[in-house]
Amino acid sequence: MRPTIDELDAFVQVVEAGSFTAAARRMGTAKSVLSERLAGLEARLGVTLLRRTTRSMVLTEAGTGFYEDARDILARLEAAGAQAADVGGGIGLQGALRLAAPLSFGASHLGGLLMPFLQAHPGLSCQIELDDRTVDLVEGRFDLALRIGRLPDSRLVARRLGETRRVVCASPAYLERRGTPSTPDDVRHHDTVGYSHTTAARLWSFIDSEGREVTAPVARPRVVANNGDLIREAAVAGLGLVVLPHFIVAEALSRGALVEVLADAVPAPEPIHAVYLPERHLPPKTRALIDHLVTVFTGRAW
């Protein structure tokens, strides 16, 4: 006998939730029901998909491959249902979304961008993870991630949403003590605060007054951190020059806690992308979210 849709859904939900308890809570059903469905699925297939102990749950080799197929089948069914609903005036988008985004950007801007989308689609739920690390979409079971900065080569699909302006700034006390740099080359003689999640911490990129990109080496950062807000606070404390997105330092600049320098050679802007896995059938909920983000990002200067 073929596996049922309920069995496939139970398996995928348990894998993505990380446990039977969490999956049961997400689906609004009993843990015993999910356990029975998974046992039935494994019996039909004649293989073990999940190895379970009292402390952990891991996919077997067979389970890893079957998870990708099951997820694709459910996505195709969801796409077909959404298309039929659009034609027939049905109930619209349904299901759960998992989204990853940088911490500082997510905390300050993502709510205003995302919540109208969720209000417009009451059948959707969303789990949002804010983390400045580059998360693994497969391991984290993410449908979509927002990333700021130049993307490394990968098998992910990227949709450009916009870009964020960056500025070089420091506290008035630091500039009084160490002087104000007038050219990018001057930066090498200053203390800096670096960002640990970038490979360019020792080389800053600028756009000069003629529109050319120039690079400037910097000294070893006095402080290195993995979060833009913490880097900003280090700069406010007078620990050195920083290069940060304007949305992180805007408030500190407006109250005079930081001062922008090198206005004639601004740091190269960083692109903002939505990235997702190259699925053969992108779920309608994911495609709809990407289209929404493209729309709300248009014309905004971050």
N, C-alpha and C positions, 0 to 999 in steps of 0.2 A: 504494500500500500504506500501511496505517496505521503510525504509529510504534509500536515495541514498548515494553513496560514497561521493559526493560533500557536502552533508549535514553533514555527519559524520566528514569529514575533516574540514569543517568550524567550527563545534562545538569544536573539539579538538584544533584547532589552536587558537580560541578565548580564551579558558580556559588557554592554555599554555602561550599565549602572555599577558593575563591579561586584555585585552580590545579589542573592535572591531577595534579601530583605529590602535593599534599596530599590530593586526592580519592582517588587510587589507594591512598595509605597508609591513609586512613580506611576504605576499602571492602575492603582486603586483596586488591587485584587489580593487574594491570600497567597502567602508564600508557598503553601502546600499545592496550590493550583499550578504555579509555575514549575515546581519540582516535578509534578506529575506530567506536565506537558514536555519538559525536557527529557524525562525518562522515556516517555513515549516516542519522542523524536530519535533518541539514541537507539531504542529497540527497533524502530523501522529501518534505520540506516545500518544497524549492526556494528556501530563504532562508538567509542567514547569520545565525546566532544569537549567535555570539561572534567578536569581532575579537581576534586573538592576535598578539602580537609577542614578541620574545625577552625583553622586560621587563615586559609587562603583558597583561591580559586584561580586556576590557570587553564588556558586553552591547550588542548593537545595539538599535535601537528595536523591531524585531520580536522579538528575544530577550527584552527586558524584559517584554513582554506575554505571550509564550509561557511564560516562567518561572513567572509567577503561575498560569497555567492548568495547567501541568505539576505544580506543587507541590500544587494543589488536587486534581488527579486522583489523585496518589499518596497524599494524605491520605485521600481517600475510600476508596481501596483498602485502606489500612491500617485505617481504621475498620471496614470490612466484615470484614476478616480478624480483627480483634480481637473483633468481636461474635460471629463464628462460633467463635472459640477459646473465648470465654466460655461459649457454649452447649455446645460439644463437649468442653470440658476440654482445650483446646489449649495452645500454648506461651506465650500471654500477650503482654505488651507488647514491642515490638521497635523498634529504631531509635535515632537520635541526637537529643539535646536540646541546645539552646543557651540558656543562662540568664545574665542580667545582674543584678547586685546591687550596692548601695553597698559601698564598700571596707571601711569600719570594721565595719559590721554583718555583712558577708559573712565577714570574717576571724575575727570573734569568735563568731558564732552559726550561720552557714549550714551548716557541716559537720555539726553535731549534728542539724539539722533535715532535711537533704537525704540524708545517707548511708543512713539506714534505708530510705528509698524506693528507692534504687538497689540496696541489698542484697536487697530484696524483689522486684526486677524485673531479673534477671540479663541479660535480653535488651536492656536499655537501656544506652546510653553517654551521657555528659553532658560538655559543654564549658562551663565557668563563667568569666565575665568579671567581675571586680570593678572598678568604676569609679564615682566619685562624680558623674560627669557624667550628664546625662539622655541616654542613648544612643538612637539611632534604630533601632527594631526592624526596620524594613524593610531599611535599609542594612546593618545588622549581622547580618541573617538570624537574629534571635533569636526563639525560640518564646515566651519569657516573660521579664519583668523584674520585679524587686522594687523598689518605690519608696517612700521615706519622705518624708512631707510632703504638703501640699495639691497636688492634681493640677491642672494647667492644662486647659482645655477642649481635647479632641483627639478623634480618631476611634477611639482605643484603647478596648478594653473593660477595665474595672477591677473587680477582686474584692477587697473589703476583708478584710484578714486580722486586723488588730488595730490597736493604737496604741502609741506609745512615750512614756513620761513624760520631760519635759525639766526641767532645773534650771538656775538661775543660780548661778554659783560663781566664786570667785577664790582666789588663794593667800593664806595668812595674812599674808605680807609685804606684799602689795599692800593688803590691808584695813587693816593697821596704818599704812601710809603715807598712804592716801587716805580712810580711813574706810569704814564699812559702810553701804550703802544700806538705808533702812528702808521705802521705798515705790517702786513702779515709776517714779514721776516723778523720783526721785533718780538714776536710771541716766544721764540726760542729762549729768550732771556728772562722769561717770567715763570712763576709758579702757575701750575694749572691743576684743575680737578677733572679727572678722567672718568669715562663711562666704560665699565668693564665688559659690557656686552657688545662692543664693537672692536673690529680689528684695526680701526683707524685712530685709536686713541693717541698715537704718537705722530700722526700726520693729519693736519687740518686742511680742508679744501675750501678755497674762496673763489668768488667771482669778482674780478676787478672792475674798475670804472669803464673799461672798454668791452666788458662782457666775456672776458677770457677766464678760464678756470686756472687757478694757480694753487699750488700746495705749499704748505709751510710746516717744517718739522717743529715739534714742541719738545721741551724737556720732559724727563720722566715725571708723571703727575705726582704731586705731593699727596693727593687723596684720590682713591679710585672707589667708585660705588656702582651699584647695579640698578640705581633708580634715579630718574631725573629730579624728583622733588628733593631727595637727599643731596644731590649734587648742587642744586640751587642753594640750599641752606648752607653748604660749605662755602659757596661763593659769598653769600651774605655775611658769613662770619669772617671774611677777609682772607681766605686760604688760597686764593689764586683766581686766574681767569677761567671762565667756562664758556663752552659753545653749546647752546641748548635751543630746542624749539621755543619760539616766541610764546606759545601758549603756556609754557611752564614758568617763564620768568616775567610775564606781562605785569602781574600785580606787584612784584618786587620792583620792577622798573618804574611803575607809576607812582609808587610812594618813595622813590629815591633810595631804596635799600641796595639797588644795583644800578650801574650806569653802563649803557651800551658804548662800546668802543669800535674802532675800525669801520666806521660807517661808509667809507669809500671802497672797502673791499669786504663785502658781506659773505658769510659762509654760504656755500652752495646749499640750496634747499634740498630737503629729503622727500622722496615720494612716499605716498601712503597707498598701500595696496590691500585688497581683499584677496586672500589666497585660499585655495581649496583643492581637494584631490581630483585628479582627472577621471572622474567616473563616467562610464558610458551613458548613464542616464542620471543626470543631476536631478535630485529631488526638487519638486516644484517649490517647496518651502525655502530651500537654499537659494534657488534661482531668484525667487521673489525678494528675499532679503538682500541679495547682491544688487538687484535692480533698484531697490529702495535706497541703498547706501550710495549708489552712483548718483541718484537724483538729489539726495540731501547734501552730498558733498559738492555738487556743482555750484561754482560761483563763490564758495567760501574760501577765505584766506585764513589759514590756521597760524 
